[in-house]
Amino acid sequence: MRGEPAQLQDFVFGLTLPQPGGYMTDALDVPPVTAAGFDPFYILGTDDTSLARPGTEFAARLGIEPRMAPGGHMALLNHPEDIAAALLELL
């Protein structure tokens, strides 16, 4: 949450702990998201530096290019209007 006040960063970080180990790197034993019957989308924050791997790599796993939107990893919280606009453009 670069650019946000330290107090807000600490608050949000505290809400996300504890995190189960491996959820970003281990495969889940579920059908792929592409089996859900709809076209996948991937919205990536232009300043997202918090992912375990580059966001473009995650999108490539779905066989798509990410739709870039302003903000970082927590853009849904501090740039909701930009995320909403990106979602509406994809529909």
C-alpha positions as CSV (number, residue, x, y, z in Angstrom):
1,M,0.0,0.0,0.0
2,R,2.7,2.4,-1.0
3,G,1.7,6.0,-0.7
4,E,-0.9,5.3,2.0
5,P,-0.3,6.5,5.6
6,A,1.7,4.1,7.8
7,Q,-1.2,3.8,10.3
8,L,-3.5,2.5,7.5
9,Q,-0.8,0.2,6.2
10,D,-0.3,-1.3,9.7
11,F,-4.1,-1.7,10.2
12,V,-4.7,-3.5,6.9
13,F,-1.5,-5.7,7.4
14,G,-2.8,-6.7,10.8
15,L,-6.1,-7.8,9.3
16,T,-4.4,-10.2,6.9
17,L,-2.4,-12.2,9.5
18,P,-1.9,-15.0,10.1
19,Q,-1.7,-16.3,6.5
20,P,-1.6,-20.0,5.8
21,G,1.7,-21.1,4.3
22,G,2.0,-21.9,0.7
23,Y,-1.3,-20.6,-0.6
24,M,0.5,-18.4,-3.2
25,T,2.9,-21.0,-4.4
26,D,1.2,-24.4,-4.0
27,A,-1.4,-25.7,-6.4
28,L,-4.9,-26.2,-5.0
29,D,-6.7,-29.5,-5.5
30,V,-9.6,-28.0,-7.3
31,P,-10.7,-27.7,-11.0
32,P,-9.0,-24.9,-12.8
33,V,-10.8,-21.6,-12.9
34,T,-11.1,-21.9,-16.6
35,A,-13.5,-24.9,-16.1
36,A,-16.0,-22.6,-14.5
37,G,-17.6,-21.8,-17.8
38,F,-16.7,-18.1,-18.2
39,D,-13.9,-16.2,-19.7
40,P,-11.3,-15.3,-17.0
41,F,-10.0,-11.7,-16.5
42,Y,-7.0,-10.6,-14.6
43,I,-6.7,-7.1,-13.3
44,L,-3.1,-6.1,-12.2
45,G,-2.2,-2.9,-10.4
46,T,0.5,-0.9,-12.1
47,D,2.3,-0.5,-8.8
48,D,1.8,-4.0,-7.5
49,T,5.1,-5.2,-6.0
50,S,3.6,-7.6,-3.4
51,L,2.9,-10.7,-5.5
52,A,4.9,-13.9,-5.1
53,R,5.5,-13.9,-8.8
54,P,5.0,-11.2,-11.4
55,G,1.3,-10.6,-12.1
56,T,1.9,-11.1,-15.8
57,E,3.0,-14.6,-15.0
58,F,-0.3,-15.3,-13.1
59,A,-2.3,-14.0,-16.0
60,A,-0.3,-16.1,-18.5
61,R,-1.3,-19.2,-16.6
62,L,-4.8,-18.4,-17.7
63,G,-3.7,-17.7,-21.2
64,I,-4.6,-14.0,-21.1
65,E,-3.0,-10.6,-20.8
66,P,-3.7,-8.7,-17.6
67,R,-5.8,-5.5,-17.7
68,M,-3.7,-2.8,-16.0
69,A,-5.3,-0.5,-13.4
70,P,-3.8,2.2,-11.2
71,G,-2.6,1.3,-7.8
72,G,-0.8,-1.5,-5.9
73,H,-1.7,-4.8,-4.4
74,M,-4.4,-3.3,-2.2
75,A,-6.0,-1.2,-5.0
76,L,-9.4,-2.7,-4.3
77,L,-9.2,-0.8,-0.9
78,N,-7.5,2.4,-1.9
79,H,-8.5,2.7,-5.6
80,P,-11.9,1.1,-5.7
81,E,-13.1,3.4,-8.5
82,D,-10.3,2.4,-10.7
83,I,-10.8,-1.3,-10.1
84,A,-14.6,-0.9,-10.8
85,A,-13.8,1.0,-14.1
86,A,-11.4,-1.8,-15.1
87,L,-14.1,-4.5,-14.4
88,L,-16.7,-2.6,-16.3
89,E,-14.4,-2.3,-19.3
90,L,-13.8,-6.0,-19.3
91,L,-17.5,-6.8,-19.4
